[in-house]
Amino acid sequence: MSTKPLKHLKIIDLSTVLAGPAVGTFFAELGAQVIKIEHPINRDITNTWRLASESQQTHQSAYYSSVNYLKEILALDLSNQAHYGKFLKLLKNADVLIMNFKKGDDKKLKVTTRDLWKVNPGLIIGKITGFGSNNDRIAYDLILQAESGFMAMNGTKESGPTKMPVALIDILAAHQLKEGILLALLKRQKNIGQVVSVSLYDAAICSLANQASNFLMAGHIPERIGSLHPNIAPYGEIFYTNDGQIITLAIGSDSHFKKLVNCLKLSKLETDEQFKSNILRVRHRFELQKILQQSISKISCRSLLEQLMELNVPVAQIKTLDSVFDEGQAKSLVRTELVNGQMTKRVSQVAFKFER
């Protein structure tokens, strides 16, 4: 199958920040023509979100570059009649339009569903909102992490509620919108448009997965337990090897546990009344962690990883990004683009591969 399966599509991206632009970049990577329209003065706000170490003189910030790739960037003020006319010309043969305006701005800028379909009745319109199309509350990823329970669960008792270090709710909403738009494209009929709308709030709630069911079925309100898993142990515990490296384990079955303790020469733990089943290991996870740490602290990271991987025991070294992007597989997902003399880099928005 072609690596550019969507090259026949034309996408207009009116969105800013992360979720909407990530959707545009996804389609661009798959071959679509993506035209991103930004206000000539008030450009995408993420171009001002720069690290302290970043130059203010560069054309694009790293943050902006992360979700704006292979796009044609046009500076148009939709409140300007001449600029609006140029926009309408682009709209006539577009397949998809992406937007994330707050409530009321679509009317001010004349980009309501009625306005758009008057020009292009078959247009698929993808909308991202914070809390729903009838709610004008301003929403950033942090606000959604707080409102949807993610922050309350994340962190430790000592740290207090902690946001995740990536804008995960934006990313989850982007995935939802991609799926909705792809389904609309699959089912579209000539001259019959479709609106696909996703709120950050709904995307967040729909991603609570097992934590939601733990509450809905068992009344369990998660405590902040760091990287630990509420249902499995040892899973997420942190261990230090004798060369100062940090590892973690994801022991999802009794079979994994048996292999682990035998590797660590702790086979007696297999039948120990505190640890012989997963539910017992969850109840006594802190005692178990101490015992495992004593053995792990005597082994080098490389040696332990090799032994456990050979046994198919889920184990990983906890890596910083410099180590991550030293790996060939991670490097293969880096995408580069020269923009106005500036080399920009980001990771791919496309993780799947077509195989036969």
N, C-alpha and C positions, 0 to 999 in steps of 0.2 A: 504494500500500500504506500502511496505517496507520503513523504514526510511533510508535505504542505497540503493536507486534504481540504482546507478551507480557503484556498486561494481565490475561489469564486465569490467570496463574501466581501462586502464593504460595511465597515463598522464606524459609526461616529461616536466618539467618547467625549461626553460633556462632564464627566465626573472628575472629582478631585480626591485628594488624600490617598487612601490605600485600597479599599475594597473594590470600588468601581474601576480604577486604573488597572488593578490586578486582572480583572476580567478582560479588559481591553488587550493587555499584554498576552494573556492566554490565547486569544484569537489571533493576535499578530504572529505569535510563534508558530501557529498552525497554518500560516500563510495568508490570512485575511488582510485586506487593506484596512488599516486602522488610522483614522484621522482624529487626533485629540484637539479639541477646541478649548483654548484658555483665554480669559480676559486679558487684554493687552497690558493692563497695569496690575490688576490683582490676579497674578498667575496662580498656579497651584501652590497652596500654602506650604506644601512639603518641601518646596525648593528653598524655603527659609529655615527648615529644620536641619541644622547642621551640627556636627560634632564640634567640640571646642578646637579640635585639631584641623578641621577642614578650612580651606581657604574660602573667603567670601567672594573671591574673584572668579571662581570656576562657574561654568555655565549651569551645571546641574549639581544638586546635593546628592550624596549617596542614598539618602532616603528616597528622594524623588526617582532616582535611577532604578531603584529596586523593583518598581512596578510600572515603569514607562520605558518600553523597549520596542524597537522596530515600528514606531509610530511617526506619522507626519504631524507635526505640531503647528497649529494655526492660531494666530492671535486675533480673535474676533470678539467684539463687544456686542452681544445680542440685543442690547437696548439701543444700539445705533442702527438706523434704518438701512444704510448701505451694507453694513456688516451682516445684518439679519438676512438681507437678500442673498448674500453669498452663502450663508448657512443653508437657506432654503434650496439653493441650486445643488448643494452637496447632498441634501436630504432626499431629493427626488428619486435617486436610484440606490439609496442605501438599504441594507438588509436589516441592520440592528442599530439602535441608538441606546447608549448607556448614560444614565444620569443619577445624581444623588442630591438634588436640590432640596432645601428645607421647604416645608409647607408654605405655599403662597408664591414662592419664587418662580415656579413654572408659569404662573399666570402673568407675573410681571414681565417675564422674558418671552412670553408667547410660545412656550414649548409644552403646553398641555397636550393630552392625548388627542383632543379634538383638533388643535392647531397642527399637530404633526401628521395625523391621518388625512387631513384635508389636502396635504401636499403629497403624501405617500401612504395610501390606504392599506398597503400590505406590510408596513413597517412593524418590526418586533421591537418593543420598547422595554428595556430592562431598567428597573428602578430599585435603588437602595435607599432605605430610610433608617432612622435610628430606632424609633419605637412604633413604627407603623405610619401609613399614609395620612392618617387623620390626627397625628400627634406632631406638634411643632417643636418638641423638646430637642435641644441641641445634644448630639450624642457623639462622643469620642470613644474609642475602644476601652479606655480605662473606665469610663462611666458604665459601659455595658458589663465589663468584668465585675464591677462592684454590684450592679443591679441584678445580675443573673446567678449569683452565688459562687462564681469562680474565685473571686478574691477571698471570700470567707473561708474557702476550703484550702487555699494555697498559702504556703508558708509553714511556720512552726509556732508552737505555743509562745516561744520567746520573741519571734519576729513580728507576730501579729499578722493581719491580713496583708497579702502580698500580690501585686499584679504580676502576670507572666511577662517575661522579657521580650516577647514579640506581640504584635497586635493581633492576637489569635482570633478574636471575635470578628475583626475585619476579614481575616483570611477565611474563616468559616462561612461568613456571609458571601464572600466572593465565590466560593465553591458552590454554594446553593444557587447563586444567580447563574453561574456557568451552566449548571445542570438544567435549570429552568429554560434558559435561552436555547440550549442544544435541543431540548425536547420540543420547544416551540418551532425551531427550524425543521425538525424532523416531521412535525405534523402540520406545517403551514400550508395554507391554501392561497391561491392567487388572489391578490387584492383584499385579503382578510387579515388585518393586523392582530397582534396579541400583546398584551401587557404582562410582563413577568415582574412581580415585585417581591422583594425580600427585605425584611427589617433585621437590623443587627440583633435586636432583642430576641426575635423568633429563632434566628440562627444559633444564638447562644443557648437558649433553653433546649432546642432540639439536639444540642451537642452534649448535654449533661449525662447522657447514656446511662451507665451502670450506677452512677451516683444518684441520678433521679430515681431509678428503680429501687435502690437501697432505701431511699426516703419514702417513696410512694407505697412500697410493699411492706417495709419493715419499720417505718418511722424513724429511720436512722438519719440524724443530722451530722454530717461529717465534721470531725474536728481537724484542726490544722496539724497534720502529722508529717510535714515535709514531703519527702519522696516516697514514703511508705504507702503500701496499698491496704485499704481497709479490709479486703477479703482474702488476701494471700500473704504468706510469709514463708521464708524470707523473700521479700520483693520490694526493692527500692532502698534497702538498708545500705549504708555506706561503709566500705571496708578499706583499710590501708595495708598495702603490701610492705615488705621489708625494704624496698627501695624508694619508699615515699610516694608511690603512685596510688591513685584512688580507683576502686572498682565498685561495681554494684551487681547484684544478682536478681534474676527473675525466676524464682523456683515455682513453677506453675503446677507441678504434679508431684505425687509421692515418688515417682520414678526419677524425676530430676533430683529430689532430695536425697534419695538413696545414692545416686551417682556422686553427688556433691560430698556427702559425708564420708563416703568410701575414699574419694580422692584426697580428702583432708585427713584421712586416717582417724576418722571419728565414727566408725561404723556402729558403735554402740547407740548412737543417737537415733538410729533407724527404729529401734524398738522402745526407746525411752517413752515413758508414759506422758511426758510433757510435749513430745515432738513427733509422735508416730503418725499423726494425720494433720492435714492442713489446718483444720479448725483449732487443733491444739497448738500448732505452731503460731497461729495468729494470737491466741490467748497468751502465749509465753514467748512472744517474739523478742523481747528485750533480753531475756535470759539466753535465748538462742544466739542472738547477735554477739553477745560477749564471748560465748564459747567459740563461735566461728572465727571471730576476730583474733583470738589467741593463736589459732592455727594459721590463718591467712597472713598474720604479721611475720611469719617465719619464712615466707615464700616470696620470690620476686614476681613482679607483675607479669612479665612475659611468660615465665614458666607456668604460672597458674592459669593464665588465659589459654595457653597452648593445651594444657592438660584438660581443662574443662570443655574447651571447644571440641577437642577430640572425642569427648564423651557426649557431645551435643547438649551440654548444660548451658542454659542462657546466662551469659556473663558479658560484661563490657567494662572497658576502661572508661572513666569519665574524662572526656576530652574537652579542651578549649578549642575555639574556632581555628587557631593556627594549626593545631593538630588535625582537626577535621579536614581542612582544605589542603592538607599535605597528602591526603589519600586520593588515589586515581579516580575512584568512583565519584567522589564529591567534585573533583576538578572537572569531570566530564559534564557536570550540570551547571557549570559557570558559563554565562553568556556575556559577550563583550560587544560594545558598539561605540564607534567613534562619533561623537556629537560635537560639532563646532570646535574641533581640535582637541577635545577632552575625551580620554578613554574611559568609558563607563562600564561598570560590571554589575552583574546581579546573578542570582540563581534562577534557573528555569522555572516557569509556571506550569510546565508539562512534565509530569513524572512517569506517565504511562508510555509504553512502547507497543507498537504493532508487531506481532510475531506470528509466524505460521508453523 
